[in-house]
Each structure stands twice: as structure tokens, then as C-alpha cells.
């Protein structure tokens, strides 16, 4: 599919995350201390939007049931039950644009 523009670097400041839609798929894009990363936005536990949760360092916490995922890898970081990891995507920056590679 190629690269899809997610937004401007200036709009996704350090510690911020946004949700973008790509071909019907919702992707969370986060800025972790100047490093951009992208994972699926939908929690694999109950389907909540992770971009509505909380970002602490590189870990996003689901606002519904507190499942925690590493935004850099998509791996489950903490939850009482084993649930699927998130898909993760390569991110690149060109000029002031942040791209997600699908």
C-alpha cells in the first residue's frame, strides 16, 4: 500500500498521540520524546480506542480496562489475562510530515 500521511510533526508533539484512519483501519500514532511510532488503535481486549487512553513514556494504557501496550512494538506490556499484541507499523518523517508505512 505504501506510505500514508498521518499528520504534521508540529501537530504531534512529544507525549501526544493521535488516531488516523487508513483504508478502514484505525492507527494510533504517538510521539515518544521525538520518536514517532504507530500501532493499531483498537485494544485487543474489548475494542476500545487506545488513543482515548493514556500515554506514559512508550506505554499506552487502555481507558476501559487498563490493558497496557508498548507503542514501539505493539507488544502487550501488562494485563491480567493474555490478549493479542497490536500490529505495529514503520513510521518515517519527511520535512514536517509524519508517514505511516502500511
C-alpha positions as CSV (number, residue, x, y, z in Angstrom):
1,X,0.0,0.0,0.0
2,X,2.9,2.4,0.7
3,X,3.2,5.5,2.9
4,X,0.2,7.3,4.2
5,X,0.5,10.8,5.7
6,X,-0.6,10.8,9.4
7,X,-0.1,14.4,10.1
8,X,2.4,17.2,10.7
9,X,5.4,16.8,13.1
10,X,4.3,20.1,14.7
11,X,0.8,18.7,15.4
12,X,2.1,15.5,17.2
13,X,4.2,17.0,19.9
14,X,6.3,14.8,22.3
15,X,3.9,12.9,24.7
16,X,1.0,13.2,22.3
17,X,-0.9,10.6,20.3
18,X,-3.4,10.8,17.6
19,X,-5.7,8.4,15.7
20,X,-5.7,8.2,11.9
21,X,-7.8,6.1,9.6
22,X,-6.1,4.2,6.8
23,X,-8.3,2.1,4.5
24,X,-10.9,1.4,7.3
25,X,-8.1,0.6,9.8
26,X,-7.6,2.9,12.8
27,X,-4.0,3.5,13.7
28,X,-2.5,5.2,16.8
29,X,0.5,7.4,16.0
30,X,2.5,8.6,19.1
31,X,5.4,10.9,19.6
32,X,7.7,9.5,22.3
33,X,10.4,12.0,23.1
34,X,10.7,12.9,19.4
35,X,10.5,9.4,18.1
36,X,7.3,8.5,16.2
37,X,5.7,5.1,16.3
38,X,2.4,3.6,15.1
39,X,0.3,0.7,16.3
40,X,-3.3,-0.5,15.9
41,X,-5.6,1.9,17.8
42,X,-8.1,-0.8,18.8
43,X,-7.4,-2.6,22.1
44,X,-7.4,-6.4,21.6
45,X,-9.3,-7.0,24.9
46,X,-12.6,-5.2,24.3
47,X,-12.2,-3.0,21.3
48,X,-11.7,0.4,22.9
49,X,-9.8,3.2,21.1
50,X,-6.4,3.3,22.6
51,X,-5.9,6.9,21.5
52,X,-8.5,7.8,24.1
53,X,-6.4,6.2,26.8
54,X,-3.2,7.5,28.5
55,X,0.4,7.6,27.2
56,X,3.2,7.2,29.7
57,X,6.6,7.0,28.1
58,X,6.2,4.4,25.4
59,X,3.3,2.6,27.0
60,X,-0.3,3.3,26.1
61,X,-3.0,2.4,28.7
62,X,-6.5,1.5,27.5
63,X,-9.1,3.7,29.1
64,X,-11.6,0.9,29.5
65,X,-9.8,-1.9,31.4
66,X,-6.3,-0.7,31.8
67,X,-4.5,-3.1,29.3
68,X,-1.0,-1.7,28.6
69,X,0.8,-1.9,25.3
70,X,4.3,-0.8,24.1
71,X,3.7,1.7,21.4
72,X,7.1,1.0,19.8
73,X,6.5,-2.8,19.3
74,X,2.8,-3.3,19.8
75,X,3.5,-6.0,22.4
76,X,1.3,-6.4,25.5
77,X,3.1,-4.9,28.4
78,X,0.6,-5.6,31.3
79,X,-2.8,-7.1,31.7
80,X,-4.2,-9.9,34.0
81,X,-5.1,-12.1,31.0
82,X,-3.2,-12.9,27.9
83,X,-4.5,-11.0,24.9
84,X,-3.2,-10.4,21.4
85,X,-0.5,-7.9,20.7
86,X,-1.2,-4.9,18.5
87,X,0.0,-4.6,14.9
88,X,2.9,-2.2,14.6
89,X,3.9,-0.1,11.6
90,X,7.0,1.7,10.4
91,X,6.9,5.5,10.6
92,X,9.0,7.9,8.7
93,X,9.3,11.7,8.8
94,X,9.9,13.8,5.7
95,X,10.1,17.6,6.1
96,X,7.3,18.3,8.6
97,X,5.2,15.3,7.6
98,X,4.8,12.1,9.5
99,X,4.1,9.0,7.4
100,X,2.9,5.5,8.4
101,X,4.0,2.7,6.1
102,X,1.4,0.1,5.6
